[in-house]
């Protein structure tokens, strides 16, 4: 007796994250609308609908994993998605989708442009498209790291400027720099001056900054981080915790001598221990490949 083909039952899955990878992707609502129209036109039976707002570059998405588990239980045997990269941008999830096909638990994945069935060619193409999405992610990661490294070599700290300075959001990406904040720079400088005078404790200086100078959002811990931050005398560490120190192009707020005196006043009984740090080879400090720097 000839075996009857299994009835195809779909889970509709829509996903869009807030990350760069999905910037050009249709919104979840638009994806669902397009998929519902396609399902109605082709008379597809949709058992349930799922949506998710997380990146697919790493495994572990809660909703996606629920879809997989329910397919394993036999609630559905097909997935309707806008594009294969909505389902996976990593090798683990891609591999498991293909594994479910191998086990005849997932009979097809249908997108707006094509249908992937449990055939060698379709599974190869599905793997290729998801791998292409992974390649795009990996390349973006490499490009970002390369861009950050180039920015550091030019003497600019990547990321948010510390209090007293401001980034230049008006400039094109890759050309943003850090400059003095006209309002906050002199106030933070006065904070250092209070400590340098030796007449103010940190709690008292912080109290004055908060109550008299309007720094209500500056917590005590943030006050301490400011006093300990070498950025204010013109240097920064990148990557964080790497031990690689770079001379910044930003205007220093204090001198190195003033910074050292602040550290001494904060810890009068502690003798600083010079640590040998390798500086990045840049146009600004090309003559120095290694220096002694005291951070304590």
KANORLIN-V538564 format. One record per run of one state. SS is the DSSP state (~ for helix, > for strand, _ for the rest). FROM is the first residue (numbers start at 1). LEN is the number of residues. If there is no record, write none. Layout:
# KANORLIN-V538564
SS	FROM	LEN
SS	FROM	LEN
This chain:
# KANORLIN-V538564
_	1	9
>	10	6
_	16	4
~	20	3
_	23	5
~	28	15
_	43	3
>	46	7
_	53	9
~	62	11
_	73	5
>	78	4
_	82	2
~	84	4
_	88	3
~	91	12
_	103	5
>	108	3
_	111	4
>	115	3
_	118	2
~	120	34
_	154	11
>	165	3
_	168	10
>	178	3
_	181	3
~	184	14
_	198	4
~	202	10
_	212	8
~	220	9
_	229	1
~	230	4
_	234	1
>	235	3
_	238	7
>	245	3
_	248	8
~	256	11
_	267	8
>	275	4
_	279	11
>	290	4
_	294	3
